[in-house]
């Protein structure tokens, strides 16, 4: 199933990811990570987009953002990644594309918002870079664990959906079901929402289009 035309919904959290061109690194020094977060904060404030979680890996980024308009994500990510590319190309003396095509995005219902925040903040652990998520400097995990303050992050949704208010670190340390991770990874790649049938039906009604995963291949026919 090919990726659909991007669907962005106002006031709904979205999982966003974008990779370096040819999956090569896009961050090289602390200055690069700081500059990216500075730009992210600038454009999110300018276009009224909330930052719920983030994780900047060496060759890709994960963000959980809530736009207030259908154009919000594009208004943030287009200038952000353009200016960041210019920054790296100038330092490295490079020309051409830093990022691999356009960004991927997936709308999230309440349950999947929390699952995706957890998935995003656990990314360095899954990559075997660190043991504890909160020890990774370039994600929102430490701030959510109460280990540092972050003016970048917005207030999280009131419904904690099983997330312990005083046990974020322990919550992150628990293994996530692979089936949940697979849906998060697949749907962001396809531009599909993650959520309940009712949630997806609601978005389909708004967008006037099908937003469900359809396996490739011809349907199986029973032989009589």
Backbone as JSON, one array per atom type, in Angstrom:
{
  "sequence": "XXXXXXXXXXXXXXXXXXXXXXXXXXXXXXXXXXXXXXXXXXXXXXXXXXXXXXXXXXXXXXXXXXXXXXXXXXXXXXXXXXXXXXXXXXXXXXXXXXXXXXXXXXXXXXXXXXXXXXXXXXXXXXXXXXXXXXXXXXXXXXXXXXXXXXXXXXXXXXXXXXXXXXXXXXXXXXXXXXXXXXXXXXXXXXXXXXXXXXXXXXXXXXXXXXXXXXXXXXXXXXXX",
  "N": [[0.85, -1.2, 0.0], [0.8, 2.11, -1.02], [2.11, 5.27, 0.26], [-0.27, 7.56, 1.53], [-1.7, 10.74, 0.43], [-0.76, 13.4, 2.52], [-2.56, 13.69, 5.55], [-3.62, 15.98, 7.81], [-4.86, 16.85, 10.98], [-6.58, 19.23, 12.85], [-5.92, 20.02, 16.27], [-5.37, 17.44, 17.1], [-3.06, 15.05, 18.27], [-0.04, 14.24, 16.51], [2.22, 11.85, 15.23], [5.41, 12.4, 14.06], [8.01, 11.79, 11.78], [11.27, 12.0, 10.32], [13.91, 11.18, 8.13], [17.5, 11.24, 7.59], [18.94, 11.91, 4.37], [19.43, 9.08, 2.36], [19.55, 7.69, 4.67], [21.61, 8.68, 6.2], [23.68, 10.39, 8.68], [22.39, 13.31, 10.35], [22.89, 14.9, 12.46], [25.73, 16.14, 14.13], [27.29, 17.5, 16.02], [27.02, 18.89, 19.38], [26.13, 21.49, 19.05], [24.58, 21.3, 16.74], [22.33, 19.76, 17.52], [21.27, 21.46, 19.52], [20.67, 23.69, 17.93], [18.71, 22.68, 16.2], [16.61, 22.13, 18.05], [16.17, 24.7, 18.93], [15.18, 25.92, 16.59], [12.9, 24.31, 16.22], [11.37, 25.0, 18.48], [10.99, 27.74, 17.98], [9.44, 27.8, 15.54], [7.24, 26.25, 16.25], [6.07, 27.8, 18.26], [5.48, 30.07, 16.77], [3.54, 29.14, 14.98], [1.62, 28.04, 16.57], [1.75, 25.33, 17.5], [1.79, 22.5, 19.51], [4.32, 20.88, 21.44], [4.62, 17.68, 22.39], [6.33, 15.53, 22.79], [9.7, 14.48, 21.98], [12.46, 13.11, 20.12], [15.69, 13.18, 19.12], [17.58, 11.48, 17.03], [20.73, 10.24, 15.68], [20.51, 10.08, 12.88], [17.87, 10.57, 12.25], [14.65, 12.0, 13.17], [12.14, 12.0, 15.74], [8.97, 13.21, 16.5], [6.25, 14.31, 18.54], [3.56, 16.09, 17.94], [1.02, 18.6, 18.3], [-0.99, 20.17, 16.14], [-2.75, 23.3, 15.63], [-4.11, 23.86, 13.41], [-4.88, 22.63, 10.09], [-2.74, 23.16, 8.48], [-0.64, 23.38, 10.15], [1.56, 21.54, 10.76], [3.05, 21.46, 8.38], [3.72, 24.17, 8.2], [5.49, 24.4, 10.3], [7.5, 22.36, 9.91], [8.52, 22.58, 7.29], [10.01, 25.16, 7.03], [11.69, 24.75, 9.23], [13.24, 22.39, 8.65], [14.38, 23.21, 6.28], [15.97, 25.44, 7.03], [17.61, 24.17, 8.87], [18.95, 22.36, 7.21], [20.38, 24.17, 5.6], [22.09, 25.17, 7.53], [23.7, 22.89, 8.21], [24.77, 22.24, 5.67], [26.27, 24.53, 5.15], [28.22, 24.46, 7.19], [29.47, 22.01, 6.64], [30.21, 22.33, 4.04], [28.66, 21.27, 2.05], [26.39, 20.39, -0.66], [23.03, 20.06, -1.85], [20.42, 17.68, -0.84], [19.68, 17.28, 2.58], [17.77, 15.9, 4.03], [15.66, 13.0, 3.66], [13.41, 13.17, 1.39], [9.95, 14.09, 1.98], [8.44, 14.73, 5.23], [7.13, 12.14, 7.39], [3.89, 11.41, 8.77], [1.44, 10.71, 11.32], [-1.78, 10.68, 12.56], [-3.01, 10.5, 15.96], [-4.96, 8.69, 18.32], [-6.16, 8.97, 21.76], [-5.13, 6.8, 23.34], [-3.08, 5.83, 21.68], [-1.54, 8.1, 21.53], [-0.18, 8.16, 23.98], [1.15, 5.69, 23.84], [2.79, 6.2, 21.65], [4.34, 8.39, 22.49], [5.79, 7.05, 24.42], [7.08, 5.15, 22.8], [8.64, 6.88, 21.22], [10.33, 8.11, 23.15], [11.67, 5.92, 24.06], [13.3, 5.24, 22.0], [16.23, 5.57, 21.83], [16.99, 3.58, 23.65], [16.01, 1.26, 22.46], [17.67, 1.28, 20.29], [19.97, 0.51, 21.45], [21.71, 2.4, 22.5], [21.76, 3.55, 24.98], [20.96, 2.7, 28.43], [18.87, 3.61, 30.06], [16.07, 5.56, 29.22], [15.82, 8.23, 30.09], [18.39, 9.09, 30.32], [19.28, 9.92, 27.91], [20.32, 12.68, 26.17], [19.06, 14.14, 24.15], [16.26, 14.05, 24.0], [12.81, 14.18, 25.11], [12.52, 12.71, 27.39], [13.95, 12.94, 29.89], [12.97, 15.36, 30.92], [10.24, 14.73, 31.21], [10.51, 12.83, 33.14], [11.04, 14.37, 35.29], [13.62, 15.21, 35.77], [14.85, 17.38, 34.67], [14.11, 20.76, 33.65], [12.11, 21.8, 30.91], [11.54, 24.22, 28.67], [10.61, 23.84, 26.17], [8.62, 21.91, 25.94], [5.08, 21.27, 25.82], [2.11, 21.28, 27.88], [1.03, 18.09, 28.86], [-1.67, 15.92, 27.71], [-4.68, 15.79, 29.71], [-5.8, 13.3, 30.28], [-4.25, 10.6, 31.49], [-4.21, 7.95, 30.87], [-3.37, 5.44, 32.04], [-0.72, 6.02, 32.5], [1.73, 6.44, 34.93], [1.8, 9.21, 37.08], [3.92, 9.9, 38.78], [5.83, 8.09, 38.13], [7.27, 8.01, 35.71], [9.76, 7.24, 34.69], [9.9, 4.52, 35.41], [7.74, 3.61, 33.95], [8.64, 4.06, 31.32], [10.66, 2.19, 31.3], [9.46, -0.26, 31.15], [8.91, -2.97, 28.91], [7.6, -2.45, 25.65], [4.75, -3.65, 23.88], [5.41, -5.55, 21.0], [3.6, -5.66, 18.93], [2.2, -3.27, 19.13], [4.25, -1.42, 18.67], [4.81, -2.11, 16.02], [2.5, -1.3, 14.65], [2.6, 1.47, 15.1], [5.0, 2.11, 13.73], [4.45, 1.17, 11.12], [2.14, 2.66, 10.39], [2.9, 5.36, 10.51], [4.72, 5.44, 8.46], [3.03, 4.96, 6.32], [1.32, 7.08, 6.44], [-1.02, 6.88, 7.89], [-3.67, 6.96, 10.39], [-3.29, 6.12, 13.89], [-5.26, 4.3, 15.99], [-8.5, 3.72, 17.55], [-11.35, 2.02, 16.02], [-13.55, 3.76, 15.98], [-12.3, 6.25, 16.21], [-10.76, 6.35, 13.85], [-12.83, 6.2, 11.97], [-14.07, 8.63, 12.47], [-12.09, 10.44, 11.58], [-12.01, 9.69, 8.92], [-14.52, 10.54, 8.11], [-14.2, 13.29, 8.31], [-12.12, 13.77, 6.49], [-13.07, 12.68, 4.18], [-12.1, 10.33, 2.99], [-10.55, 7.06, 2.71], [-8.82, 5.74, 5.46], [-7.56, 3.5, 6.41], [-5.43, 0.68, 6.99], [-4.56, -1.35, 4.3], [-3.74, -4.47, 3.33], [-1.34, -5.47, 0.85], [-1.79, -7.22, -2.29], [-3.85, -9.74, -3.86], [-7.22, -10.48, -2.87], [-7.97, -13.41, -0.96], [-9.52, -16.25, -2.34], [-12.02, -18.55, -1.63], [-12.1, -21.94, -2.55], [-14.67, -23.75, -3.99]],
  "CA": [[0.0, 0.0, 0.0], [1.63, 3.31, -1.07], [1.79, 6.31, 1.23], [-1.37, 8.43, 1.11], [-1.5, 12.17, 0.56], [-0.72, 13.67, 3.96], [-3.75, 14.19, 6.19], [-3.33, 16.58, 9.11], [-6.11, 17.2, 11.63], [-6.39, 20.22, 13.91], [-6.14, 19.67, 17.68], [-5.12, 16.01, 17.31], [-1.62, 14.77, 18.25], [0.51, 13.52, 15.35], [3.6, 11.34, 15.27], [6.15, 12.84, 12.88], [9.4, 11.34, 11.7], [11.96, 12.26, 9.07], [15.25, 10.6, 8.13], [18.51, 11.83, 6.75], [19.02, 11.37, 3.01], [20.12, 7.79, 2.32], [19.65, 7.27, 6.09], [22.89, 9.14, 6.74], [23.55, 11.26, 9.85], [22.02, 14.72, 10.18], [23.42, 15.6, 13.63], [27.16, 15.83, 14.24], [27.84, 18.12, 17.22], [26.01, 19.41, 20.29], [25.59, 22.71, 18.45], [23.55, 20.92, 15.78], [21.13, 19.36, 18.26], [20.72, 22.66, 20.14], [20.12, 24.55, 16.9], [17.46, 22.06, 15.75], [15.6, 22.35, 19.07], [15.88, 26.14, 18.91], [14.29, 26.15, 15.45], [11.63, 23.63, 16.49], [10.64, 25.84, 19.43], [10.64, 28.99, 17.29], [8.35, 27.64, 14.58], [6.04, 25.75, 16.94], [5.44, 28.95, 18.91], [4.97, 30.96, 15.72], [2.38, 28.57, 14.31], [0.71, 27.5, 17.58], [1.83, 23.87, 17.5], [2.27, 22.01, 20.81], [5.32, 19.81, 21.44], [4.34, 16.74, 23.48], [7.52, 14.68, 22.99], [10.63, 14.48, 20.84], [13.72, 12.38, 20.25], [16.57, 13.45, 17.99], [18.61, 10.46, 16.86], [21.8, 10.76, 14.84], [20.15, 10.17, 11.46], [16.44, 10.83, 12.07], [13.98, 12.63, 14.29], [10.77, 11.64, 16.08], [8.27, 14.28, 17.18], [4.81, 14.18, 18.76], [3.12, 17.48, 17.88], [-0.41, 18.85, 18.11], [-1.22, 21.43, 15.41], [-4.06, 23.92, 15.82], [-4.73, 23.98, 12.09], [-4.46, 21.58, 9.17], [-1.47, 23.55, 7.87], [0.34, 23.6, 11.21], [2.78, 20.73, 10.67], [3.81, 21.93, 7.22], [4.24, 25.49, 8.52], [6.62, 24.22, 11.2], [8.57, 21.47, 9.46], [9.16, 23.04, 6.05], [11.1, 26.1, 7.3], [12.63, 24.15, 10.19], [14.19, 21.49, 7.99], [15.12, 23.98, 5.28], [17.01, 26.22, 7.71], [18.59, 23.25, 9.45], [19.77, 21.87, 6.09], [21.3, 25.25, 5.24], [23.08, 25.22, 8.61], [24.64, 21.78, 8.06], [25.48, 22.37, 4.39], [27.26, 25.61, 5.27], [29.32, 23.99, 8.04], [30.15, 20.88, 6.0], [30.57, 22.63, 2.65], [27.91, 20.34, 1.21], [25.27, 20.85, -1.47], [22.04, 19.01, -2.04], [19.41, 17.4, 0.18], [20.08, 16.66, 3.84], [16.68, 15.02, 4.46], [15.14, 12.05, 2.68], [12.04, 13.46, 1.0], [9.07, 14.81, 2.9], [8.28, 14.08, 6.53], [6.03, 11.2, 7.59], [3.06, 11.79, 9.91], [0.35, 9.79, 11.66], [-2.65, 11.16, 13.64], [-3.07, 9.55, 17.08], [-6.01, 8.83, 19.33], [-5.6, 9.18, 23.09], [-4.31, 5.66, 23.75], [-1.87, 5.77, 20.86], [-0.68, 9.24, 21.86], [0.71, 7.74, 25.06], [2.02, 4.62, 23.33], [3.77, 6.78, 20.74], [5.29, 9.13, 23.32], [6.67, 6.03, 25.02], [7.89, 4.63, 21.7], [9.6, 7.93, 20.84], [11.33, 8.33, 24.2], [12.44, 4.68, 24.21], [14.06, 4.99, 20.78], [17.66, 5.33, 22.08], [17.14, 2.29, 24.33], [15.8, 0.24, 21.43], [18.86, 1.31, 19.42], [21.08, 0.06, 22.29], [22.63, 3.51, 22.72], [21.76, 3.79, 26.42], [20.16, 1.73, 29.18], [17.67, 4.3, 30.52], [15.64, 6.6, 28.29], [16.02, 9.57, 30.63], [19.81, 9.45, 30.23], [19.58, 10.42, 26.57], [20.25, 14.14, 26.28], [18.35, 14.82, 23.07], [14.85, 13.67, 23.95], [11.96, 14.75, 26.16], [12.36, 11.74, 28.48], [14.46, 13.46, 31.17], [12.02, 16.37, 31.4], [9.03, 14.05, 31.66], [10.86, 12.11, 34.38], [11.26, 15.36, 36.34], [15.06, 15.37, 36.03], [15.24, 18.72, 34.23], [13.01, 21.55, 33.13], [12.18, 22.0, 29.47], [10.58, 25.22, 28.18], [10.16, 23.43, 24.84], [7.47, 21.01, 25.99], [3.76, 21.74, 26.2], [1.42, 20.47, 28.88], [0.51, 16.83, 28.33], [-3.12, 15.76, 27.85], [-5.13, 15.5, 31.07], [-6.03, 11.87, 30.45], [-2.94, 9.94, 31.54], [-4.4, 6.65, 30.21], [-2.53, 4.39, 32.62], [0.66, 6.47, 32.71], [1.89, 6.89, 36.31], [2.25, 10.6, 37.14], [5.2, 10.01, 39.49], [6.67, 6.95, 37.8], [7.52, 8.04, 34.26], [10.97, 6.46, 34.4], [9.54, 3.11, 35.5], [6.85, 3.36, 32.81], [9.48, 3.95, 30.12], [11.52, 1.01, 31.39], [8.69, -1.46, 30.83], [8.94, -3.26, 27.47], [6.36, -2.18, 24.93], [4.34, -4.76, 23.02], [5.92, -5.4, 19.64], [2.47, -5.42, 18.02], [1.91, -1.83, 19.19], [5.35, -0.75, 17.96], [4.68, -2.38, 14.59], [1.44, -0.44, 14.13], [3.13, 2.84, 15.1], [5.99, 2.23, 12.66], [3.8, 0.99, 9.81], [1.17, 3.7, 10.06], [3.56, 6.64, 10.23], [5.3, 5.29, 7.12], [1.94, 4.99, 5.34], [0.5, 8.28, 6.6], [-2.32, 6.45, 8.4], [-3.86, 7.2, 11.82], [-3.24, 5.02, 14.86], [-6.34, 4.5, 16.94], [-9.65, 2.82, 17.55], [-12.2, 2.08, 14.83], [-14.36, 4.98, 16.06], [-11.4, 7.38, 15.94], [-10.43, 6.35, 12.41], [-14.06, 6.54, 11.25], [-14.26, 10.07, 12.63], [-11.15, 11.12, 10.69], [-12.44, 9.4, 7.54], [-15.66, 11.4, 7.85], [-13.68, 14.64, 8.12], [-11.26, 13.85, 5.31], [-13.77, 12.1, 3.02], [-11.2, 9.36, 2.35], [-10.25, 5.87, 3.5], [-7.58, 5.92, 6.21], [-7.26, 2.22, 7.05], [-4.38, -0.12, 6.35], [-5.05, -2.4, 3.4], [-2.61, -5.29, 2.88], [-1.17, -5.62, -0.59], [-2.08, -8.55, -2.81], [-5.22, -10.03, -4.22], [-7.95, -11.16, -1.8], [-8.01, -14.87, -1.04], [-10.82, -16.79, -2.74], [-12.26, -19.93, -1.24], [-12.49, -22.86, -3.62], [-15.86, -24.54, -3.63]],
  "C": [[0.87, 1.24, 0.0], [1.21, 4.31, -0.01], [0.71, 7.22, 0.67], [-0.92, 9.88, 1.1], [-1.63, 12.52, 2.04], [-2.04, 14.25, 4.44], [-3.38, 14.7, 7.57], [-4.63, 17.11, 9.69], [-5.84, 18.14, 12.81], [-6.73, 19.64, 15.28], [-6.03, 18.18, 17.97], [-3.61, 15.78, 17.29], [-1.22, 13.96, 17.02], [1.93, 13.05, 15.66], [4.27, 11.73, 13.96], [7.55, 12.25, 12.93], [9.96, 11.73, 10.34], [13.41, 11.81, 9.2], [16.21, 11.46, 7.32], [18.51, 11.17, 5.38], [19.91, 10.14, 2.99], [20.39, 7.25, 3.73], [20.99, 7.66, 6.72], [22.64, 10.13, 7.88], [23.16, 12.68, 9.46], [22.48, 15.56, 11.37], [24.86, 15.16, 13.86], [27.8, 16.39, 15.51], [26.7, 18.56, 18.12], [25.35, 20.66, 19.73], [24.45, 22.39, 17.48], [22.24, 20.58, 16.49], [20.46, 20.58, 18.9], [20.04, 23.55, 19.1], [18.79, 23.99, 16.38], [16.34, 22.33, 16.76], [15.21, 23.83, 19.15], [14.91, 26.48, 17.77], [12.92, 25.52, 15.67], [10.77, 24.47, 17.42], [10.13, 27.11, 18.76], [9.41, 28.81, 16.41], [7.09, 27.06, 15.21], [5.31, 26.9, 17.65], [4.79, 29.86, 17.87], [3.66, 30.46, 15.13], [1.44, 27.83, 15.27], [0.6, 25.98, 17.51], [2.44, 23.42, 18.82], [3.26, 20.87, 20.64], [5.05, 18.91, 22.64], [5.54, 15.87, 23.79], [8.41, 14.8, 21.76], [11.81, 13.57, 21.16], [14.51, 12.61, 18.97], [17.66, 12.39, 17.98], [19.67, 10.99, 15.89], [21.39, 10.95, 13.39], [18.65, 10.33, 11.2], [15.86, 11.48, 13.31], [12.6, 12.01, 14.48], [10.17, 12.79, 16.87], [6.82, 13.86, 17.42], [4.29, 15.61, 18.93], [1.6, 17.55, 17.72], [-0.59, 20.19, 17.41], [-2.61, 21.99, 15.72], [-4.78, 24.16, 14.5], [-4.21, 22.87, 11.2], [-3.11, 21.89, 8.52], [-0.33, 23.62, 8.88], [1.64, 22.83, 11.06], [3.65, 21.2, 9.52], [4.45, 23.29, 7.51], [5.44, 25.42, 9.46], [7.78, 23.5, 10.51], [9.25, 21.93, 8.17], [10.27, 24.05, 6.31], [12.14, 25.55, 8.27], [13.67, 23.31, 9.48], [14.96, 22.17, 6.86], [16.26, 24.74, 5.94], [18.06, 25.31, 8.33], [19.5, 22.68, 8.37], [20.79, 22.91, 5.68], [22.43, 25.35, 6.26], [24.14, 24.13, 8.43], [25.43, 21.91, 6.76], [26.55, 23.45, 4.44], [28.47, 25.13, 6.07], [30.15, 22.93, 7.33], [30.66, 21.21, 4.6], [29.87, 21.72, 1.67], [26.91, 21.09, 0.33], [24.28, 19.71, -1.6], [21.16, 18.79, -0.82], [20.03, 16.75, 1.41], [19.06, 15.61, 4.26], [16.19, 14.15, 3.31], [13.67, 12.35, 2.4], [11.26, 14.21, 2.06], [8.93, 14.04, 4.21], [7.08, 13.14, 6.51], [5.19, 11.67, 8.78], [1.89, 10.83, 10.08], [-0.49, 10.4, 12.79], [-2.84, 10.07, 14.7], [-4.3, 9.78, 17.94], [-5.36, 8.89, 20.71], [-4.67, 8.04, 23.5], [-3.0, 5.61, 22.97], [-0.98, 6.99, 21.05], [0.32, 8.83, 22.94], [1.65, 6.63, 24.6], [3.12, 5.18, 22.44], [4.78, 7.64, 21.49], [6.3, 8.16, 23.94], [7.61, 5.45, 23.97], [8.99, 5.62, 21.33], [10.71, 8.06, 21.88], [12.17, 7.08, 24.47], [13.36, 4.4, 23.02], [15.55, 4.76, 21.02], [17.93, 4.01, 22.8], [17.0, 1.15, 23.33], [17.0, 0.15, 20.49], [20.12, 0.9, 20.17], [22.15, 1.14, 22.47], [22.81, 3.79, 24.2], [20.92, 2.71, 27.09], [18.84, 2.34, 29.62], [17.33, 5.45, 29.58], [15.97, 7.99, 28.77], [17.48, 10.01, 30.61], [20.2, 9.97, 28.85], [19.32, 11.92, 26.53], [19.27, 14.78, 25.3], [16.93, 14.3, 22.89], [14.12, 14.33, 25.11], [11.88, 13.87, 27.39], [12.79, 12.31, 29.83], [13.51, 14.49, 31.76], [10.75, 15.72, 31.92], [9.27, 13.24, 32.93], [11.12, 13.07, 35.54], [12.71, 15.61, 36.66], [15.6, 16.71, 35.54], [14.01, 19.44, 33.72], [13.21, 21.76, 31.63], [11.12, 23.0, 29.04], [10.02, 24.86, 26.81], [8.82, 22.71, 24.9], [6.19, 21.7, 26.41], [3.18, 20.82, 27.26], [0.85, 19.22, 28.21], [-1.0, 16.75, 28.5], [-3.51, 15.35, 29.26], [-5.31, 14.01, 31.31], [-4.72, 11.12, 30.38], [-3.0, 8.52, 30.97], [-3.44, 5.57, 30.71], [-1.1, 4.79, 32.85], [0.8, 6.97, 34.14], [2.47, 8.3, 36.37], [3.62, 10.72, 37.79], [6.13, 8.86, 39.16], [6.98, 6.87, 36.32], [8.71, 7.18, 33.89], [10.66, 4.97, 34.41], [8.64, 2.71, 34.33], [7.64, 3.2, 31.52], [10.3, 2.66, 30.12], [10.78, -0.28, 31.05], [8.74, -1.72, 29.33], [7.58, -3.0, 26.84], [6.03, -3.37, 24.02], [4.8, -4.52, 21.59], [4.79, -5.12, 18.65], [2.1, -3.94, 17.99], [2.99, -1.06, 18.44], [5.21, -0.92, 16.45], [3.62, -1.49, 13.95], [1.91, 1.0, 14.06], [4.08, 3.05, 13.93], [5.35, 2.14, 11.28], [2.94, 2.19, 9.44], [1.81, 5.06, 9.82], [4.21, 6.6, 8.85], [4.24, 5.43, 6.03], [1.1, 6.26, 5.41], [-0.89, 7.98, 7.12], [-2.45, 6.76, 9.88], [-3.67, 5.93, 12.64], [-4.36, 5.26, 15.87], [-7.44, 3.48, 16.8], [-10.44, 2.96, 16.25], [-13.02, 3.37, 14.81], [-13.52, 6.21, 15.71], [-11.1, 7.48, 14.45], [-11.65, 6.7, 11.58], [-14.34, 8.04, 11.32], [-13.35, 10.85, 11.68], [-11.52, 10.88, 9.22], [-13.63, 10.29, 7.16], [-15.22, 12.83, 7.57], [-12.95, 14.77, 6.79], [-11.92, 13.36, 4.03], [-12.87, 11.13, 2.24], [-10.97, 8.19, 3.28], [-8.89, 6.03, 4.16], [-7.19, 4.64, 6.95], [-6.21, 1.46, 6.26], [-5.01, -1.23, 5.53], [-3.86, -3.21, 2.9], [-2.56, -5.4, 1.37], [-1.5, -7.05, -1.02], [-3.55, -8.73, -3.1], [-5.93, -10.75, -3.08], [-8.01, -12.67, -2.04], [-9.42, -15.33, -1.4], [-10.93, -18.25, -2.31], [-12.66, -20.76, -2.45], [-13.67, -23.71, -3.17], [-15.79, -25.92, -4.27]]
}
